Amino acid sequence: MKEYSSFHPLYMSFYSPDIYRHAARKGMGLGFVYLAILVAVFLIPKVMSFDRIVSDIILKEGTSVANQTPDMIIKKGKVSISDTQPYVITRSDGKTPFIVIDTTGKTSFSNTEAPLYIVTESKVLVRPGQGGWQHIDLSSLDGVVINRTTMYEFLDWLEDWTFFLIYPFAFVMALGFRFMQAFMCGIVGFAFARSKGHPFTYSAVVRIASVALTPVVVAGTLLVVLNVSIPYWDIISFAAAIGYTIFGVRSSMGADVTA
C-alpha cells in the first residue's frame, strides 16, 4: 500500500479516499500530532492579520497616548509628575478620558465618566468593565522614568513583537478548539461505523477526523487571507468536518483499521 507524508492531506483530504484509509491505519502519524502541525502552520496567516489590526490600534491610540504622556518618575514605589493634576490623557478622539494621573488622591469619578486607568501615588487602578477596580501595586518599582521618549520606544517594541506575544496564546486556544472538534467528529464517525457494522476503534476514527478537519482549516485560513466573511461559517465548517469524517470512515470500510 502506498505511503503518504504529512504533506499529502493538505490537498488529498479534499477528495481522496486513500488518504483517509491511510490515516485510519494504526501508527501512521496522522492523528493529533498532524493536527497540531496543521494548526501551527495555518494559524500564522490569521495571527499576522490580527497583528496588522493591533498595529493599526497601536499607531492610532498608542501614538495619541504617547503624545500626551507627561514626564513621570516612579521612585521607591511613589509616582511624581511636574504637571498640574489631575493630568488627563484622552483617547485619540481628544474627548474620552483614557488615563488620569492624580497622586493627590483628591479626584473622584462616577462609573460613567471614569477613565480606564487611574494612576495614584502608589497604585494603578484598572477598570476592566463596569464593575469594580483592580489594583496594581507600584511599591516594587524604583527609578522608573516614563515620558514621551520611553513611550515611543515601548510602542516600537510592542509593534515589533506583537506577533510573537499573540501567537503562543492563539495556538493553545486554536489547538484546543480543533482537538475538541476532532473528538466530536470522532464520536459521530464512530457511531456511523458501528451502525454499518464495521469494527472501527474510536482512535482510528479520530485519526480520520483529524485529517477531515484539514479542508476546514485550509478554507478558513484562505477566507482570512482574502478578507472574505461567510455567515455562519463556524456551523458550516463543523458540518463539513463531520461530512468529511463520514466520507473517510466510509472510504476506510474493509481496511484493517481495528487498532
C-alpha positions as CSV (number, residue, x, y, z in Angstrom):
1,M,0.0,0.0,0.0
2,K,1.3,3.5,-0.9
3,E,2.6,5.5,2.0
4,Y,1.9,9.2,2.4
5,S,3.6,12.0,4.3
6,S,2.0,14.7,6.4
7,F,2.1,17.0,3.4
8,H,-0.3,14.9,1.3
9,P,-3.5,15.5,3.4
10,L,-3.2,19.2,2.7
11,Y,-4.8,18.7,-0.7
12,M,-5.8,15.0,-0.8
13,S,-8.1,15.4,2.2
14,F,-10.5,17.3,-0.1
15,Y,-11.1,14.4,-2.4
16,S,-9.1,11.2,-1.9
17,P,-10.4,8.1,-0.1
18,D,-6.8,6.8,0.0
19,I,-5.6,9.4,2.4
20,Y,-8.4,8.6,4.9
21,R,-7.6,4.9,4.7
22,H,-4.0,5.8,5.4
23,A,-5.0,7.9,8.4
24,A,-7.1,5.2,9.8
25,R,-4.3,2.7,10.0
26,K,-2.6,2.4,13.4
27,G,0.6,4.4,13.9
28,M,0.7,6.2,10.6
29,G,1.3,9.6,12.3
30,L,-1.9,11.2,11.0
31,G,-3.6,12.0,14.3
32,F,-3.2,14.7,16.9
33,V,0.4,15.3,16.0
34,Y,-0.6,16.0,12.4
35,L,-3.5,18.2,13.7
36,A,-1.1,20.2,15.9
37,I,1.2,20.8,12.9
38,L,-1.7,21.8,10.7
39,V,-3.0,24.3,13.3
40,A,0.5,25.7,13.9
41,V,1.2,26.4,10.2
42,F,-2.2,27.7,9.1
43,L,-2.6,29.8,12.2
44,I,0.3,32.0,11.1
45,P,-1.7,34.0,8.4
46,K,-4.5,34.5,10.9
47,V,-2.3,35.9,13.6
48,M,-0.5,38.0,11.0
49,S,-3.9,39.5,10.0
50,F,-4.7,40.2,13.7
51,D,-1.2,41.6,14.1
52,R,-1.9,44.2,11.5
53,I,-5.1,45.2,13.3
54,V,-3.3,45.6,16.6
55,S,-0.6,47.6,14.8
56,D,-3.2,50.0,13.5
57,I,-4.6,50.4,17.0
58,I,-1.1,51.0,18.4
59,L,-0.5,53.6,15.7
60,K,-3.7,55.4,16.4
61,E,-4.4,55.1,20.1
62,G,-0.8,54.4,21.3
63,T,0.6,57.4,19.5
64,S,-2.1,59.6,20.9
65,V,-1.3,58.4,24.4
66,A,2.4,58.8,23.8
67,N,2.0,62.4,22.6
68,Q,0.2,63.3,25.8
69,T,2.4,61.4,28.3
70,P,4.0,63.8,30.9
71,D,7.4,63.4,32.5
72,M,6.8,60.9,35.2
73,I,9.1,59.3,37.8
74,I,8.5,56.3,40.0
75,K,10.9,56.3,42.9
76,K,10.6,53.8,45.7
77,G,7.1,53.0,44.6
78,K,6.0,56.6,44.6
79,V,4.8,58.4,41.5
80,S,5.5,62.0,40.9
81,I,4.9,64.4,37.9
82,S,5.6,68.1,37.5
83,D,2.4,68.9,35.6
84,T,-0.8,70.1,37.1
85,Q,-3.0,67.4,38.5
86,P,-5.3,65.7,37.8
87,Y,-3.5,65.1,34.5
88,V,-5.9,63.7,31.9
89,I,-4.8,61.7,28.9
90,T,-7.6,61.2,26.4
91,R,-8.2,58.7,23.6
92,S,-7.5,59.6,20.0
93,D,-10.9,61.3,19.7
94,G,-9.5,64.0,22.1
95,K,-12.5,63.8,24.4
96,T,-12.8,60.4,26.1
97,P,-10.6,60.2,29.2
98,F,-8.3,57.2,29.0
99,I,-5.7,57.7,31.7
100,V,-5.9,60.1,34.7
101,I,-2.8,60.8,36.8
102,D,-3.6,62.1,40.2
103,T,-1.1,61.5,43.1
104,T,-3.1,63.8,45.4
105,G,-6.0,61.4,45.8
106,K,-8.5,64.2,45.7
107,T,-10.1,63.3,42.4
108,S,-13.2,61.1,42.3
109,F,-15.2,59.7,39.4
110,S,-18.6,58.3,38.7
111,N,-18.8,54.9,36.9
112,T,-20.0,56.6,33.7
113,E,-17.2,59.2,33.5
114,A,-14.2,57.2,34.9
115,P,-11.3,56.5,32.7
116,L,-9.9,53.1,32.0
117,Y,-6.8,53.8,34.1
118,I,-6.1,56.0,37.2
119,V,-2.5,56.4,38.3
120,T,-2.3,57.3,42.0
121,E,0.8,58.0,44.1
122,S,1.4,54.3,44.7
123,K,-1.0,52.3,42.6
124,V,-2.5,52.0,39.1
125,L,-6.3,51.4,39.2
126,V,-7.7,49.5,36.2
127,R,-11.3,49.3,35.3
128,P,-11.8,46.3,33.0
129,G,-15.6,46.8,32.8
130,Q,-18.4,48.5,34.5
131,G,-17.6,46.5,37.7
132,G,-15.0,47.3,40.4
133,W,-11.5,48.4,40.1
134,Q,-8.4,46.2,40.0
135,H,-5.2,47.5,41.7
136,I,-1.7,47.2,40.5
137,D,0.8,47.9,43.3
138,L,3.9,50.0,42.4
139,S,5.8,49.5,45.6
140,S,8.4,47.3,43.9
141,L,9.4,49.9,41.3
142,D,12.2,52.3,41.8
143,G,14.0,54.7,39.4
144,V,11.5,54.2,36.6
145,V,11.2,57.1,34.2
146,I,8.2,57.4,31.9
147,N,7.9,60.1,29.2
148,R,7.2,60.6,25.6
149,T,10.5,59.1,24.5
150,T,10.1,55.9,26.6
151,M,6.5,55.5,25.4
152,Y,7.5,55.7,21.8
153,E,10.3,53.2,22.4
154,F,7.7,50.9,24.1
155,L,5.3,51.2,21.2
156,D,8.0,50.4,18.7
157,W,8.9,47.3,20.7
158,L,5.3,46.3,21.1
159,E,4.7,46.7,17.3
160,D,7.7,44.5,16.5
161,W,6.9,41.8,19.0
162,T,3.1,41.7,18.9
163,F,3.0,38.6,16.6
164,F,5.3,36.6,18.9
165,L,3.3,37.7,22.0
166,I,0.0,36.7,20.5
167,Y,0.9,33.5,18.7
168,P,1.5,31.2,21.6
169,F,-1.8,32.0,23.2
170,A,-3.6,31.8,19.9
171,F,-2.0,28.4,19.2
172,V,-3.1,26.9,22.5
173,M,-6.7,28.2,22.1
174,A,-6.9,27.1,18.4
175,L,-5.4,23.7,19.1
176,G,-7.8,23.1,22.0
177,F,-10.7,24.0,19.8
178,R,-9.6,21.7,16.9
179,F,-8.9,18.9,19.4
180,M,-12.5,19.3,20.7
181,Q,-13.8,19.2,17.1
182,A,-11.8,16.1,16.3
183,F,-13.2,14.3,19.4
184,M,-16.8,15.3,18.4
185,C,-16.3,14.3,14.8
186,G,-14.8,11.1,16.1
187,I,-18.0,10.3,18.1
188,V,-20.2,10.9,15.0
189,G,-17.9,8.9,12.8
190,F,-17.6,6.0,15.3
191,A,-21.4,5.8,15.6
192,F,-21.7,5.8,11.8
193,A,-19.2,3.0,11.5
194,R,-20.9,0.9,14.2
195,S,-24.3,1.5,12.5
196,K,-22.8,-0.1,9.4
197,G,-21.5,-3.0,11.4
198,H,-17.8,-2.1,10.8
199,P,-15.4,-2.8,13.7
200,F,-13.7,0.6,13.8
201,T,-12.0,1.7,17.0
202,Y,-12.6,5.2,18.3
203,S,-8.9,6.0,18.0
204,A,-9.0,5.1,14.3
205,V,-12.0,7.3,13.7
206,V,-10.3,10.2,15.5
207,R,-7.3,9.9,13.2
208,I,-9.7,10.1,10.3
209,A,-11.4,13.1,11.9
210,S,-8.0,14.9,12.3
211,V,-7.5,14.6,8.6
212,A,-11.1,15.6,7.9
213,L,-10.5,18.9,9.6
214,T,-7.8,19.8,7.0
215,P,-10.2,21.2,4.4
216,V,-11.9,23.3,7.1
217,V,-8.7,24.7,8.4
218,V,-7.3,25.4,4.9
219,A,-10.6,27.0,3.8
220,G,-10.8,29.1,6.9
221,T,-7.3,30.4,6.5
222,L,-8.0,31.3,2.9
223,L,-11.1,33.3,3.9
224,V,-9.0,35.3,6.4
225,V,-6.3,35.9,3.8
226,L,-8.8,37.0,1.2
227,N,-10.8,39.0,3.8
228,V,-14.0,37.2,2.9
229,S,-16.7,36.7,5.5
230,I,-19.3,33.9,5.2
231,P,-22.3,34.0,7.5
232,Y,-22.5,31.1,10.0
233,W,-19.0,29.8,8.9
234,D,-18.4,28.1,12.2
235,I,-21.5,26.0,11.8
236,I,-20.9,25.3,8.1
237,S,-17.3,24.4,8.7
238,F,-18.1,22.0,11.5
239,A,-20.8,20.4,9.4
240,A,-18.2,20.0,6.6
241,A,-15.8,18.4,9.0
242,I,-18.4,15.9,10.1
243,G,-19.2,15.2,6.4
244,Y,-15.5,14.6,5.6
245,T,-15.2,12.3,8.7
246,I,-18.1,10.2,7.5
247,F,-16.6,10.2,4.0
248,G,-13.3,9.0,5.5
249,V,-15.0,6.3,7.5
250,R,-17.0,5.0,4.6
251,S,-13.8,5.0,2.4
252,S,-11.9,3.0,5.1
253,M,-14.5,0.3,5.5
254,G,-12.9,-3.1,4.7
255,A,-9.4,-1.9,5.5
256,D,-7.5,-3.1,8.6
257,V,-8.3,-0.3,11.0
258,T,-9.3,-2.1,14.1
259,A,-6.3,-0.9,16.1
